[in-house]
Amino acid sequence: EYQELTAKLHNLELREQTLRELLQCDSPDRSEEYPWQDDSKKYDTLTRQPKVFLRAHLPNQQRTSVQVKDGVTLREALMKALKLRNLTCEMCEVVRTGNNEVIPWDIDI
């Protein structure tokens, strides 16, 4: 029963992540929807910046995403995700996709 529930939880987490990625990548540009809107509002200094997420591939074909925030290290950002999976930073290595450059855990993201 434990393995069955764990598998279901894993599948739900994967589905949630897929949906989040779709929302992040496929969000439509609302300016095309309402072309008559005042363009000066596009350049307001109080405009919120879109949230940026870091995608982490973990051992055992697991993945997670964390929001990129100023002043937060990679270690701090991934700590909860690793802890939930009984992983530690010492068990993992951070590399940049594409060139496999090793990234230190204490770098600000």
Backbone as ProteinMPNN parsed JSONL, in Angstrom:
{"seq_chain_A": "EYQELTAKLHNLELREQTLRELLQCDSPDRSEEYPWQDDSKKYDTLTRQPKVFLRAHLPNQQRTSVQVKDGVTLREALMKALKLRNLTCEMCEVVRTGNNEVIPWDIDI", "coords_chain_A": {"N_chain_A": [[0.832, -1.2, 0.0], [1.947, 1.242, 0.789], [3.899, 1.65, -1.227], [2.227, 1.859, -3.431], [0.753, 4.2, -2.828], [2.868, 5.995, -2.708], [3.732, 5.93, -5.354], [1.455, 7.002, -6.595], [1.478, 9.574, -5.479], [3.891, 10.51, -6.517], [3.258, 10.516, -9.265], [1.234, 12.452, -9.251], [2.72, 14.687, -8.46], [4.412, 14.935, -10.669], [2.511, 15.505, -12.629], [1.493, 17.936, -11.649], [3.797, 19.504, -11.897], [4.136, 19.467, -14.672], [1.84, 20.855, -15.469], [2.36, 23.339, -14.28], [4.598, 24.11, -15.754], [3.449, 24.337, -18.28], [1.713, 26.474, -17.826], [3.574, 28.458, -17.276], [5.109, 28.6, -19.635], [3.263, 28.867, -21.729], [1.704, 31.13, -21.342], [-0.508, 33.507, -22.55], [-0.01, 36.534, -24.452], [-1.462, 39.239, -23.279], [-1.683, 41.773, -24.328], [-2.174, 41.675, -27.028], [-4.747, 40.856, -27.055], [-6.264, 43.025, -26.215], [-5.927, 45.524, -27.957], [-6.534, 48.233, -27.93], [-5.926, 49.324, -25.519], [-4.27, 51.652, -23.33], [-0.975, 52.279, -24.09], [0.895, 53.428, -22.415], [0.67, 52.357, -19.913], [2.072, 50.031, -20.002], [4.648, 50.622, -19.388], [4.884, 51.323, -16.761], [6.477, 52.025, -13.705], [5.893, 50.513, -11.519], [5.227, 48.015, -12.307], [4.776, 44.55, -12.004], [7.294, 42.084, -12.076], [7.603, 39.069, -13.975], [7.424, 35.848, -12.391], [10.277, 33.85, -11.928], [11.434, 30.595, -12.433], [13.482, 27.916, -11.275], [14.484, 24.897, -12.582], [14.967, 21.733, -11.294], [16.581, 18.673, -11.65], [16.38, 15.752, -9.975], [17.778, 12.9, -8.142], [16.687, 9.51, -8.964], [14.857, 9.933, -11.046], [13.334, 12.171, -10.354], [11.89, 15.451, -10.188], [11.902, 18.984, -9.547], [10.731, 22.339, -9.034], [11.796, 25.583, -8.183], [11.211, 28.876, -7.003], [13.045, 31.616, -8.225], [14.746, 33.873, -6.259], [15.974, 37.018, -5.107], [18.964, 37.123, -3.197], [18.813, 34.558, -2.173], [20.324, 31.477, -1.745], [21.327, 28.717, -3.849], [21.408, 26.346, -2.409], [19.699, 26.963, -0.217], [17.305, 27.391, -1.593], [16.685, 24.888, -2.662], [16.568, 23.285, -0.445], [14.191, 22.443, 0.982], [12.869, 20.81, -0.912], [14.789, 18.808, -1.257], [14.948, 17.788, 1.354], [12.369, 16.74, 1.734], [12.57, 14.519, 0.162], [14.392, 12.994, 1.417], [17.062, 13.61, 0.813], [20.367, 15.031, 0.575], [22.523, 17.877, 0.097], [25.067, 16.927, -0.27], [24.688, 14.543, -1.544], [24.069, 15.194, -4.081], [24.791, 16.853, -7.213], [25.197, 19.955, -8.788], [24.659, 21.014, -12.007], [25.011, 22.963, -14.98], [22.669, 22.914, -17.564], [23.434, 21.705, -20.745], [26.263, 22.483, -20.984], [27.339, 21.131, -18.88], [28.61, 22.395, -16.739], [29.794, 22.634, -13.482], [28.029, 23.895, -10.724], [28.354, 25.85, -7.828], [26.915, 25.164, -4.583], [26.443, 27.328, -2.915], [25.912, 29.584, -4.387], [24.201, 32.583, -5.28], [20.899, 32.627, -6.502]], "CA_chain_A": [[0.0, 0.0, 0.0], [2.849, 2.399, 0.845], [4.482, 1.853, -2.556], [1.149, 2.307, -4.319], [0.485, 5.603, -2.522], [4.052, 6.758, -3.106], [3.686, 6.04, -6.818], [0.387, 7.957, -6.916], [1.972, 10.9, -5.112], [4.909, 10.865, -7.511], [2.551, 10.844, -10.509], [0.558, 13.737, -9.058], [3.751, 15.727, -8.473], [4.831, 15.109, -12.063], [1.405, 16.173, -13.332], [1.489, 19.322, -11.185], [4.94, 20.181, -12.498], [3.84, 19.639, -16.094], [0.859, 21.933, -15.583], [3.041, 24.603, -13.967], [5.434, 24.463, -16.9], [2.568, 24.8, -19.35], [1.256, 27.815, -17.471], [4.702, 29.381, -17.364], [5.576, 28.73, -21.018], [2.205, 29.155, -22.689], [0.829, 32.233, -20.95], [-0.695, 34.362, -23.717], [0.284, 37.955, -24.34], [-2.765, 39.908, -23.185], [-1.698, 43.042, -25.049], [-2.778, 41.428, -28.332], [-6.175, 40.666, -26.833], [-6.88, 44.338, -26.038], [-4.988, 46.45, -28.579], [-6.931, 49.621, -27.726], [-5.501, 49.781, -24.197], [-3.245, 52.69, -23.291], [0.373, 51.703, -24.059], [1.718, 54.017, -21.356], [0.596, 51.494, -18.735], [3.054, 48.958, -20.151], [5.948, 51.073, -18.914], [4.735, 51.784, -15.386], [7.601, 51.565, -12.883], [5.415, 49.605, -10.482], [4.812, 46.776, -12.942], [5.375, 43.351, -11.423], [8.09, 41.243, -12.957], [7.131, 37.683, -13.928], [8.188, 34.961, -11.524], [11.224, 33.0, -12.644], [11.616, 29.347, -11.714], [14.636, 27.09, -11.563], [14.073, 23.501, -12.697], [16.013, 20.85, -10.776], [16.429, 17.238, -11.874], [16.897, 15.09, -8.781], [17.966, 11.452, -8.325], [15.523, 8.629, -9.115], [13.957, 10.536, -12.036], [12.475, 13.159, -9.713], [12.137, 16.833, -10.581], [11.216, 20.004, -8.765], [10.983, 23.718, -9.45], [11.788, 26.554, -7.092], [11.202, 30.252, -7.485], [14.305, 32.348, -8.103], [14.567, 35.085, -5.456], [17.22, 37.712, -4.776], [19.524, 36.875, -1.876], [18.606, 33.174, -1.755], [21.311, 30.601, -2.378], [20.815, 27.494, -4.459], [21.222, 25.398, -1.302], [18.49, 27.35, 0.526], [16.137, 27.244, -2.454], [16.372, 23.468, -2.88], [16.628, 22.553, 0.816], [12.916, 21.796, 1.313], [12.636, 19.733, -1.877], [15.718, 17.722, -0.944], [14.582, 17.213, 2.652], [11.161, 15.929, 1.542], [12.958, 13.287, -0.523], [15.483, 12.415, 2.213], [18.32, 13.846, 0.111], [21.173, 16.144, 1.066], [23.35, 18.5, -0.944], [26.241, 16.096, -0.477], [24.307, 13.442, -2.428], [23.722, 15.736, -5.395], [25.708, 17.779, -7.867], [24.453, 20.913, -9.6], [25.334, 21.316, -13.269], [24.254, 23.773, -15.936], [22.251, 22.132, -18.715], [24.094, 22.058, -21.996], [27.724, 22.367, -20.954], [27.688, 20.36, -17.677], [29.438, 23.195, -15.829], [29.4, 22.435, -12.085], [27.634, 25.142, -10.066], [28.464, 25.697, -6.369], [25.657, 25.217, -3.841], [26.277, 28.593, -2.197], [25.741, 30.693, -5.321], [22.876, 33.208, -5.267], [20.152, 32.356, -7.74]], "C_chain_A": [[0.875, 1.263, 0.0], [3.436, 2.696, -0.537], [3.439, 2.362, -3.547], [0.852, 3.792, -4.097], [1.662, 6.495, -2.905], [4.072, 6.963, -4.615], [2.619, 7.042, -7.25], [0.834, 9.383, -6.621], [3.001, 11.386, -6.127], [4.252, 11.273, -8.83], [1.83, 12.179, -10.403], [1.559, 14.89, -9.073], [4.238, 15.996, -9.895], [3.77, 15.855, -12.862], [1.345, 17.652, -12.946], [2.624, 20.106, -11.836], [4.705, 20.442, -13.974], [2.87, 20.79, -16.299], [1.489, 23.285, -15.281], [3.904, 25.064, -15.137], [4.59, 24.983, -18.054], [2.067, 26.207, -19.071], [2.37, 28.828, -17.65], [5.099, 29.634, -18.816], [4.502, 29.231, -21.974], [1.297, 30.292, -22.286], [0.721, 33.206, -22.116], [-0.334, 35.808, -23.419], [-1.036, 38.706, -24.393], [-2.823, 41.216, -23.967], [-2.303, 42.87, -26.439], [-4.286, 41.295, -28.214], [-6.908, 42.002, -26.766], [-5.976, 45.414, -26.635], [-5.321, 47.913, -28.343], [-6.504, 50.163, -26.368], [-4.369, 50.79, -24.322], [-1.862, 52.057, -23.133], [1.231, 52.267, -22.942], [1.707, 53.158, -20.1], [1.61, 50.358, -18.811], [4.386, 49.322, -19.515], [5.897, 51.644, -17.502], [5.877, 51.205, -14.546], [7.17, 50.589, -11.8], [4.944, 48.271, -11.057], [5.532, 45.599, -12.298], [6.15, 42.584, -12.476], [7.547, 39.817, -12.884], [8.022, 36.85, -13.013], [9.066, 34.061, -12.39], [11.466, 31.761, -11.793], [12.863, 28.623, -12.196], [14.16, 25.647, -11.551], [15.224, 22.616, -12.248], [15.65, 19.397, -11.056], [17.138, 16.537, -10.723], [17.113, 13.607, -9.054], [16.633, 10.711, -8.441], [14.448, 9.241, -10.007], [12.95, 11.5, -11.411], [12.864, 14.548, -10.2], [11.412, 17.756, -9.629], [11.536, 21.36, -9.368], [10.918, 24.605, -8.224], [11.841, 27.945, -7.696], [12.555, 30.904, -7.233], [14.024, 33.651, -7.369], [15.934, 35.693, -5.165], [17.669, 37.347, -3.368], [19.335, 35.466, -1.357], [19.619, 32.305, -2.494], [20.62, 29.381, -2.973], [20.518, 26.453, -3.386], [19.921, 25.694, -0.543], [17.232, 27.104, -0.299], [15.717, 25.783, -2.602], [16.291, 22.655, -1.595], [15.334, 21.793, 1.125], [12.648, 20.615, 0.384], [13.537, 18.538, -1.593], [15.318, 17.016, 0.344], [13.353, 16.311, 2.53], [11.482, 14.577, 0.907], [14.104, 12.562, 0.198], [16.815, 12.484, 1.472], [19.065, 14.982, 0.792], [21.98, 16.698, -0.103], [24.565, 17.64, -1.268], [25.956, 14.932, -1.417], [24.115, 13.894, -3.869], [24.823, 16.653, -5.92], [24.874, 18.68, -8.768], [25.271, 21.222, -10.84], [24.41, 22.136, -14.154], [23.927, 22.892, -17.141], [22.974, 22.627, -19.962], [25.59, 21.859, -21.955], [28.238, 21.615, -19.724], [28.663, 21.077, -16.755], [28.915, 23.014, -14.401], [29.154, 23.792, -11.435], [27.72, 24.934, -8.559], [27.111, 25.881, -5.68], [25.41, 26.582, -3.209], [26.153, 29.806, -3.11], [24.326, 31.263, -5.182], [22.19, 32.918, -6.594], [19.258, 33.525, -8.094]], "O_chain_A": [[0.58, 2.23, -0.702], [3.469, 3.848, -0.968], [3.739, 3.198, -4.399], [0.716, 4.553, -5.056], [1.471, 7.618, -3.371], [4.394, 8.05, -5.095], [2.844, 7.838, -8.162], [0.598, 10.292, -7.416], [2.974, 12.545, -6.542], [4.649, 12.265, -9.442], [1.816, 12.955, -11.359], [1.28, 15.949, -9.635], [4.449, 17.146, -10.278], [4.087, 16.728, -13.669], [1.168, 18.517, -13.804], [2.43, 21.24, -12.274], [5.036, 21.516, -14.478], [3.055, 21.609, -17.199], [1.188, 24.273, -15.952], [3.941, 26.248, -15.47], [4.962, 25.946, -18.724], [2.005, 27.038, -19.976], [2.132, 29.939, -18.126], [5.394, 30.771, -19.185], [4.806, 29.946, -22.929], [0.204, 30.417, -22.838], [1.738, 33.683, -22.621], [-0.355, 36.243, -22.268], [-1.659, 38.795, -25.451], [-3.914, 41.716, -24.241], [-2.884, 43.811, -26.979], [-5.018, 41.587, -29.16], [-8.052, 42.102, -27.21], [-5.322, 46.145, -25.892], [-4.457, 48.768, -28.54], [-6.7, 51.346, -26.091], [-3.611, 50.781, -25.292], [-1.608, 51.37, -22.144], [2.214, 51.636, -22.554], [2.642, 53.225, -19.302], [1.969, 49.783, -17.783], [5.164, 48.443, -19.144], [6.798, 52.382, -17.103], [6.202, 50.024, -14.669], [8.014, 49.904, -11.22], [4.321, 47.481, -10.348], [6.742, 45.643, -12.074], [5.715, 42.455, -13.62], [7.075, 39.398, -11.827], [9.217, 37.113, -12.879], [8.645, 33.58, -13.443], [11.678, 31.859, -10.584], [13.244, 28.709, -13.363], [13.5, 25.22, -10.603], [16.336, 22.733, -12.764], [14.549, 18.949, -10.738], [18.341, 16.707, -10.521], [16.679, 13.103, -10.09], [15.585, 11.233, -8.06], [13.257, 9.08, -9.743], [11.828, 11.623, -11.901], [14.011, 14.793, -10.575], [10.437, 17.369, -8.985], [12.498, 21.505, -10.122], [10.087, 24.403, -7.338], [12.433, 28.164, -8.753], [13.136, 30.759, -6.157], [13.178, 34.44, -7.79], [16.922, 34.979, -4.997], [16.851, 37.271, -2.452], [19.664, 35.194, -0.202], [19.752, 32.389, -3.715], [19.479, 29.064, -2.637], [19.501, 25.763, -3.445], [19.14, 24.785, -0.263], [16.213, 26.66, 0.231], [14.525, 25.48, -2.66], [15.98, 21.464, -1.637], [15.383, 20.619, 1.493], [12.247, 19.543, 0.838], [13.1, 17.39, -1.678], [15.345, 15.787, 0.418], [13.297, 15.246, 3.146], [10.748, 13.607, 1.095], [14.705, 11.637, -0.347], [17.599, 11.536, 1.498], [18.469, 15.795, 1.499], [22.1, 16.065, -1.152], [25.036, 17.624, -2.405], [26.878, 14.388, -2.024], [24.012, 13.066, -4.774], [25.66, 17.152, -5.168], [23.95, 18.215, -9.435], [26.426, 21.638, -10.749], [23.187, 22.016, -14.084], [24.801, 22.208, -17.674], [23.1, 23.83, -20.188], [26.143, 21.147, -22.793], [29.448, 21.478, -19.548], [29.454, 20.433, -16.066], [27.729, 23.218, -14.143], [29.955, 24.716, -11.573], [27.208, 23.935, -8.053], [26.271, 26.656, -6.138], [24.256, 26.95, -2.99], [26.276, 30.941, -2.649], [23.368, 30.514, -4.991], [22.808, 32.958, -7.658], [18.553, 33.48, -9.102]]}, "name": "protein", "num_of_chains": 1, "seq": "EYQELTAKLHNLELREQTLRELLQCDSPDRSEEYPWQDDSKKYDTLTRQPKVFLRAHLPNQQRTSVQVKDGVTLREALMKALKLRNLTCEMCEVVRTGNNEVIPWDIDI"}
